[in-house]
Amino acid sequence: MGTTQRTRAEAGRDNDQMKIFAGRHTKALARRICEHLGMALGDAKTFEFPDGELLVKLDEDVRGRDCYVVLSTCEPVNDNVMELLIFIDCLRRASAQRVCAVLPYFGYGRQDRKDEGRVPITAKLVANLITGARADRVLAIDLHAAQIQGFFDLPMDHLTAAPVFLDYFRSIREELGDLCLVSPDVGNMKVAEKVANLLGGDLAIIHKQRLSGSHVVSSNLIGNVDGKTVLMFDDMISTAGTVCEAARLVKQRGAKRVIAAATHAVLVGPALERLTAAPIDRIVVTDTIPIDGRCDVIRDRVTVLSVGPLLGDAIHNIHHNLSVSALFRDKVGPKR
């Protein structure tokens, strides 16, 4: 039974047993989750001492309750990781029955393997820290690599923002016209194929070469985009090298217009400068990472969708010991 179908009395009983808290940089998203669930955001504060140390203080009782900490480990990454660990420890010491770390964006996710000698696997290290802080469960959206699920020695739910994007693009489907889904790299090909089937469109794939952490060359396009609206899906836009190079390539091959969609708007380094100059008509992202005015220079081209209801439904199902994967039945699921 969905959240909206419950009676007020049932919702009230749930709210007594469940608490949702937020880190300093994820309060807006946490409030959207709470609005969807019909409850108030948990009362807690994070203080920063002059030397940079953090203190989390709960201003309400959590004894015996199911607690969720909504905190994206985005920039400032290390501060947010430390705040998450302290938050989990604080809830544990306050006798919460169960603590779930809700990570709309999982930082360090790109350091998921040893791609050269003498380097760490930092994604596993962060997973170990969260486990060591005694979290009971982790909930994340669109991990950069699906195998990160196995880094956690505790239950881990991996969501995808694809249903949020699908609802939006279905609402403007007539405007899109002749559509072609383009995967900006081979890793996202399966997701692009599923979206193409659901929206009704062709499929094309770009072969890219990464020359460095911030320099990408898109050299070849497999498929026809001539005269079509190109829709590109990716898990994140970081320095924007991949998406901007891909946009130029499809424009050279005759694309009528280009729309870029990504779950996580990391947008660091030269990203905004590149996006400003790129032939991209619309950029659609979610609020897993707070925008906070960072996109003002391209705000006329940016659309921000909320994953609050998606996370709210997942939290509701976890709290009631229901299936989380059922949320994606007959829809695009997360990367496998």
MIPAVEX-247709 format. One record per residue (C-alpha): residue number from 1; x negated, y negated, z negated. Coordinates in nm, 3 decimals, always signed. Example, Ala and Ser with C-alpha at 12.3 -4.5 7.8 and 13.67 -1.06 7.14 Angstrom:
<pts>
[1; [-1.230; +0.450; -0.780]]
[2; [-1.367; +0.106; -0.714]]
</pts>
This chain:
<pts>
[1; [+0.000; +0.000; +0.000]]
[2; [-0.144; -0.340; +0.103]]
[3; [-0.225; -0.621; -0.136]]
[4; [+0.061; -0.839; -0.011]]
[5; [+0.317; -0.563; -0.075]]
[6; [+0.251; -0.533; -0.448]]
[7; [+0.486; -0.685; -0.702]]
[8; [+0.383; -0.983; -0.914]]
[9; [+0.380; -0.760; -1.223]]
[10; [+0.145; -0.511; -1.053]]
[11; [-0.080; -0.793; -0.934]]
[12; [-0.090; -0.933; -1.286]]
[13; [-0.194; -0.597; -1.431]]
[14; [-0.468; -0.569; -1.167]]
[15; [-0.598; -0.914; -1.252]]
[16; [-0.627; -0.818; -1.618]]
[17; [-0.849; -0.523; -1.529]]
[18; [-1.050; -0.679; -1.244]]
[19; [-1.278; -0.984; -1.240]]
[20; [-1.448; -1.145; -0.941]]
[21; [-1.748; -1.370; -0.995]]
[22; [-1.964; -1.569; -0.753]]
[23; [-2.321; -1.686; -0.724]]
[24; [-2.398; -2.053; -0.685]]
[25; [-2.409; -2.044; -0.304]]
[26; [-2.112; -1.814; -0.237]]
[27; [-1.831; -1.975; -0.439]]
[28; [-1.627; -2.090; -0.138]]
[29; [-1.610; -1.737; +0.006]]
[30; [-1.536; -1.588; -0.337]]
[31; [-1.243; -1.829; -0.377]]
[32; [-1.102; -1.713; -0.041]]
[33; [-1.127; -1.353; -0.161]]
[34; [-0.946; -1.443; -0.484]]
[35; [-0.675; -1.635; -0.294]]
[36; [-0.614; -1.328; -0.081]]
[37; [-0.582; -1.112; -0.392]]
[38; [-0.372; -1.367; -0.580]]
[39; [-0.610; -1.412; -0.871]]
[40; [-0.844; -1.671; -1.020]]
[41; [-1.219; -1.671; -0.973]]
[42; [-1.407; -1.548; -1.279]]
[43; [-1.547; -1.812; -1.511]]
[44; [-1.928; -1.801; -1.515]]
[45; [-2.213; -2.047; -1.473]]
[46; [-2.570; -2.018; -1.353]]
[47; [-2.821; -2.255; -1.510]]
[48; [-3.167; -2.333; -1.375]]
[49; [-3.440; -2.428; -1.618]]
[50; [-3.705; -2.687; -1.524]]
[51; [-3.956; -2.411; -1.450]]
[52; [-3.714; -2.239; -1.207]]
[53; [-3.595; -1.959; -1.437]]
[54; [-3.224; -1.874; -1.413]]
[55; [-2.965; -1.801; -1.680]]
[56; [-2.618; -1.660; -1.613]]
[57; [-2.352; -1.725; -1.877]]
[58; [-2.007; -1.564; -1.873]]
[59; [-1.729; -1.782; -2.011]]
[60; [-1.469; -1.504; -2.036]]
[61; [-1.441; -1.149; -2.166]]
[62; [-1.526; -0.866; -1.925]]
[63; [-1.534; -0.574; -2.170]]
[64; [-1.395; -0.261; -2.005]]
[65; [-1.316; -0.442; -1.679]]
[66; [-1.398; -0.378; -1.314]]
[67; [-1.632; -0.665; -1.212]]
[68; [-1.742; -0.780; -0.866]]
[69; [-2.026; -1.025; -0.801]]
[70; [-1.999; -1.199; -0.462]]
[71; [-2.346; -1.321; -0.369]]
[72; [-2.515; -1.340; -0.028]]
[73; [-2.890; -1.305; -0.052]]
[74; [-2.941; -1.574; +0.212]]
[75; [-3.163; -1.883; +0.195]]
[76; [-3.298; -1.945; -0.068]]
[77; [-3.340; -1.569; -0.047]]
[78; [-3.557; -1.502; -0.351]]
[79; [-3.350; -1.727; -0.578]]
[80; [-3.032; -1.551; -0.470]]
[81; [-3.180; -1.203; -0.514]]
[82; [-3.291; -1.295; -0.867]]
[83; [-2.953; -1.450; -0.950]]
[84; [-2.779; -1.131; -0.835]]
[85; [-2.999; -0.912; -1.056]]
[86; [-2.946; -1.139; -1.358]]
[87; [-2.570; -1.147; -1.293]]
[88; [-2.554; -0.765; -1.287]]
[89; [-2.758; -0.740; -1.607]]
[90; [-2.538; -1.003; -1.775]]
[91; [-2.219; -0.811; -1.689]]
[92; [-2.371; -0.483; -1.803]]
[93; [-2.471; -0.629; -2.141]]
[94; [-2.121; -0.778; -2.175]]
[95; [-1.980; -0.421; -2.153]]
[96; [-1.817; -0.437; -1.809]]
[97; [-1.686; -0.092; -1.720]]
[98; [-1.805; -0.107; -1.358]]
[99; [-2.016; -0.360; -1.170]]
[100; [-2.006; -0.389; -0.789]]
[101; [-2.252; -0.610; -0.601]]
[102; [-2.068; -0.767; -0.307]]
[103; [-2.331; -0.875; -0.053]]
[104; [-2.162; -1.043; +0.244]]
[105; [-2.516; -1.091; +0.382]]
[106; [-2.800; -0.860; +0.275]]
[107; [-3.132; -1.047; +0.289]]
[108; [-3.455; -0.860; +0.369]]
[109; [-3.246; -0.628; +0.590]]
[110; [-3.483; -0.670; +0.883]]
[111; [-3.774; -0.522; +0.685]]
[112; [-3.621; -0.174; +0.701]]
[113; [-3.919; +0.030; +0.829]]
[114; [-4.296; +0.026; +0.876]]
[115; [-4.332; -0.104; +1.230]]
[116; [-4.709; -0.141; +1.184]]
[117; [-4.973; -0.037; +0.934]]
[118; [-5.004; -0.177; +0.580]]
[119; [-4.661; -0.345; +0.556]]
[120; [-4.381; -0.290; +0.299]]
[121; [-4.026; -0.165; +0.343]]
[122; [-3.874; -0.456; +0.154]]
[123; [-3.511; -0.360; +0.222]]
[124; [-3.572; -0.043; +0.018]]
[125; [-3.743; -0.244; -0.257]]
[126; [-3.443; -0.478; -0.290]]
[127; [-3.211; -0.175; -0.296]]
[128; [-3.421; -0.028; -0.577]]
[129; [-3.400; -0.355; -0.773]]
[130; [-3.019; -0.362; -0.745]]
[131; [-3.002; +0.002; -0.853]]
[132; [-3.245; -0.066; -1.138]]
[133; [-3.029; -0.356; -1.257]]
[134; [-2.757; -0.089; -1.309]]
[135; [-2.504; -0.186; -1.047]]
[136; [-2.247; +0.090; -0.995]]
[137; [-2.168; +0.014; -0.632]]
[138; [-2.270; -0.209; -0.340]]
[139; [-2.045; -0.360; -0.073]]
[140; [-2.203; -0.527; +0.231]]
[141; [-2.105; -0.652; +0.576]]
[142; [-2.289; -0.575; +0.902]]
[143; [-2.626; -0.460; +0.778]]
[144; [-2.901; -0.527; +1.030]]
[145; [-2.976; -0.154; +1.038]]
[146; [-2.722; +0.112; +0.942]]
[147; [-2.985; +0.330; +0.773]]
[148; [-3.013; +0.074; +0.490]]
[149; [-2.704; +0.243; +0.344]]
[150; [-2.931; +0.534; +0.253]]
[151; [-3.174; +0.308; +0.066]]
[152; [-2.928; +0.277; -0.224]]
[153; [-2.916; +0.555; -0.484]]
[154; [-2.554; +0.467; -0.561]]
[155; [-2.225; +0.444; -0.367]]
[156; [-2.255; +0.196; -0.081]]
[157; [-1.970; +0.065; +0.137]]
[158; [-2.071; -0.080; +0.472]]
[159; [-1.810; -0.307; +0.631]]
[160; [-1.806; -0.478; +0.967]]
[161; [-1.663; -0.817; +1.057]]
[162; [-1.551; -0.682; +1.397]]
[163; [-1.178; -0.677; +1.302]]
[164; [-1.201; -1.047; +1.209]]
[165; [-1.353; -1.128; +1.549]]
[166; [-1.102; -0.906; +1.730]]
[167; [-0.806; -1.085; +1.572]]
[168; [-0.950; -1.420; +1.679]]
[169; [-1.035; -1.322; +2.037]]
[170; [-0.701; -1.148; +2.085]]
[171; [-0.532; -1.475; +1.987]]
[172; [-0.714; -1.655; +2.272]]
[173; [-0.730; -1.362; +2.518]]
[174; [-0.547; -1.544; +2.801]]
[175; [-0.790; -1.835; +2.773]]
[176; [-1.087; -1.598; +2.819]]
[177; [-0.971; -1.479; +3.163]]
[178; [-1.194; -1.229; +3.345]]
[179; [-1.404; -1.100; +3.057]]
[180; [-1.737; -0.922; +3.030]]
[181; [-1.879; -0.802; +2.699]]
[182; [-2.257; -0.834; +2.700]]
[183; [-2.481; -0.662; +2.448]]
[184; [-2.784; -0.889; +2.395]]
[185; [-2.993; -0.580; +2.317]]
[186; [-2.963; -0.202; +2.332]]
[187; [-2.898; -0.175; +1.955]]
[188; [-2.555; -0.342; +1.984]]
[189; [-2.441; -0.152; +2.294]]
[190; [-2.192; +0.076; +2.113]]
[191; [-2.022; -0.217; +1.938]]
[192; [-1.997; -0.411; +2.266]]
[193; [-1.848; -0.106; +2.439]]
[194; [-1.578; -0.063; +2.172]]
[195; [-1.488; -0.434; +2.182]]
[196; [-1.474; -0.424; +2.563]]
[197; [-1.226; -0.136; +2.544]]
[198; [-1.008; -0.311; +2.285]]
[199; [-1.006; -0.655; +2.452]]
[200; [-1.001; -0.529; +2.806]]
[201; [-1.318; -0.627; +2.986]]
[202; [-1.631; -0.507; +3.161]]
[203; [-1.959; -0.420; +2.991]]
[204; [-2.314; -0.536; +3.058]]
[205; [-2.642; -0.484; +2.873]]
[206; [-2.951; -0.702; +2.846]]
[207; [-3.300; -0.561; +2.807]]
[208; [-3.511; -0.784; +2.586]]
[209; [-3.875; -0.794; +2.483]]
[210; [-3.967; -0.939; +2.142]]
[211; [-4.307; -1.104; +2.170]]
[212; [-4.307; -1.229; +1.808]]
[213; [-4.072; -1.290; +1.515]]
[214; [-3.935; -1.604; +1.683]]
[215; [-4.004; -1.549; +2.056]]
[216; [-3.783; -1.323; +2.266]]
[217; [-3.776; -1.273; +2.644]]
[218; [-3.458; -1.141; +2.810]]
[219; [-3.583; -0.997; +3.136]]
[220; [-3.314; -0.777; +3.290]]
[221; [-2.934; -0.753; +3.304]]
[222; [-2.753; -0.426; +3.372]]
[223; [-2.402; -0.508; +3.492]]
[224; [-2.212; -0.780; +3.680]]
[225; [-2.118; -1.111; +3.512]]
[226; [-2.062; -1.324; +3.824]]
[227; [-1.762; -1.556; +3.778]]
[228; [-1.673; -1.407; +3.439]]
[229; [-1.645; -1.525; +3.080]]
[230; [-1.932; -1.362; +2.895]]
[231; [-1.880; -1.267; +2.530]]
[232; [-2.195; -1.165; +2.341]]
[233; [-2.181; -0.990; +2.004]]
[234; [-2.469; -0.961; +1.755]]
[235; [-2.500; -0.907; +1.381]]
[236; [-2.681; -1.238; +1.322]]
[237; [-2.819; -1.553; +1.477]]
[238; [-3.150; -1.622; +1.305]]
[239; [-3.392; -1.830; +1.512]]
[240; [-3.146; -1.801; +1.806]]
[241; [-3.417; -1.681; +2.045]]
[242; [-3.226; -1.368; +2.152]]
[243; [-2.886; -1.529; +2.209]]
[244; [-3.023; -1.838; +2.389]]
[245; [-3.242; -1.636; +2.625]]
[246; [-2.949; -1.403; +2.694]]
[247; [-2.721; -1.701; +2.765]]
[248; [-2.965; -1.842; +3.019]]
[249; [-2.998; -1.506; +3.190]]
[250; [-2.622; -1.449; +3.231]]
[251; [-2.578; -1.808; +3.353]]
[252; [-2.845; -1.746; +3.617]]
[253; [-2.648; -1.437; +3.721]]
[254; [-2.331; -1.642; +3.776]]
[255; [-2.141; -1.631; +3.445]]
[256; [-1.861; -1.886; +3.434]]
[257; [-1.885; -1.954; +3.060]]
[258; [-2.069; -1.803; +2.763]]
[259; [-1.937; -1.734; +2.412]]
[260; [-2.172; -1.608; +2.141]]
[261; [-2.032; -1.429; +1.837]]
[262; [-2.234; -1.323; +1.533]]
[263; [-2.141; -1.222; +1.180]]
[264; [-2.425; -1.396; +0.997]]
[265; [-2.517; -1.758; +1.075]]
[266; [-2.873; -1.745; +0.937]]
[267; [-2.982; -2.036; +1.163]]
[268; [-3.340; -2.097; +1.056]]
[269; [-3.646; -2.253; +1.218]]
[270; [-3.577; -2.377; +1.573]]
[271; [-3.226; -2.225; +1.585]]
[272; [-3.020; -2.545; +1.599]]
[273; [-3.255; -2.707; +1.850]]
[274; [-3.233; -2.401; +2.073]]
[275; [-2.854; -2.374; +2.043]]
[276; [-2.815; -2.742; +2.126]]
[277; [-3.005; -2.694; +2.453]]
[278; [-2.861; -2.351; +2.543]]
[279; [-2.579; -2.303; +2.799]]
[280; [-2.341; -2.164; +2.535]]
[281; [-1.984; -2.297; +2.539]]
[282; [-1.872; -2.164; +2.201]]
[283; [-2.044; -2.010; +1.897]]
[284; [-1.822; -1.801; +1.670]]
[285; [-1.959; -1.700; +1.329]]
[286; [-1.822; -1.601; +0.988]]
[287; [-1.864; -1.743; +0.638]]
[288; [-2.084; -1.460; +0.503]]
[289; [-2.347; -1.734; +0.479]]
[290; [-2.223; -2.083; +0.381]]
[291; [-2.244; -2.332; +0.667]]
[292; [-2.244; -2.642; +0.440]]
[293; [-2.285; -2.892; +0.723]]
[294; [-2.586; -2.715; +0.874]]
[295; [-2.418; -2.703; +1.216]]
[296; [-2.317; -3.068; +1.235]]
[297; [-2.526; -3.127; +1.550]]
[298; [-2.328; -2.859; +1.735]]
[299; [-2.004; -2.867; +1.533]]
[300; [-1.790; -2.923; +1.845]]
[301; [-1.900; -2.579; +1.970]]
[302; [-1.889; -2.384; +1.641]]
[303; [-1.592; -2.185; +1.510]]
[304; [-1.617; -2.034; +1.161]]
[305; [-1.398; -1.735; +1.072]]
[306; [-1.350; -1.613; +0.715]]
[307; [-1.426; -1.260; +0.598]]
[308; [-1.250; -1.336; +0.268]]
[309; [-0.937; -1.128; +0.343]]
[310; [-1.151; -0.837; +0.471]]
[311; [-1.360; -0.835; +0.152]]
[312; [-1.046; -0.881; -0.057]]
[313; [-0.886; -0.571; +0.097]]
[314; [-1.207; -0.370; +0.044]]
[315; [-1.230; -0.479; -0.320]]
[316; [-0.862; -0.390; -0.371]]
[317; [-0.920; -0.041; -0.228]]
[318; [-1.234; +0.015; -0.437]]
[319; [-1.057; -0.099; -0.754]]
[320; [-0.769; +0.144; -0.686]]
[321; [-1.001; +0.429; -0.574]]
[322; [-0.862; +0.416; -0.220]]
[323; [-1.044; +0.470; +0.108]]
[324; [-1.251; +0.177; +0.237]]
[325; [-1.304; +0.336; +0.579]]
[326; [-0.925; +0.335; +0.623]]
[327; [-0.952; -0.043; +0.676]]
[328; [-1.116; +0.028; +1.013]]
[329; [-0.885; +0.299; +1.137]]
[330; [-0.809; +0.240; +1.506]]
[331; [-1.051; -0.054; +1.501]]
[332; [-1.421; -0.113; +1.555]]
[333; [-1.613; +0.039; +1.266]]
[334; [-1.961; -0.058; +1.139]]
[335; [-2.281; +0.042; +1.314]]
[336; [-2.378; +0.405; +1.259]]
</pts>
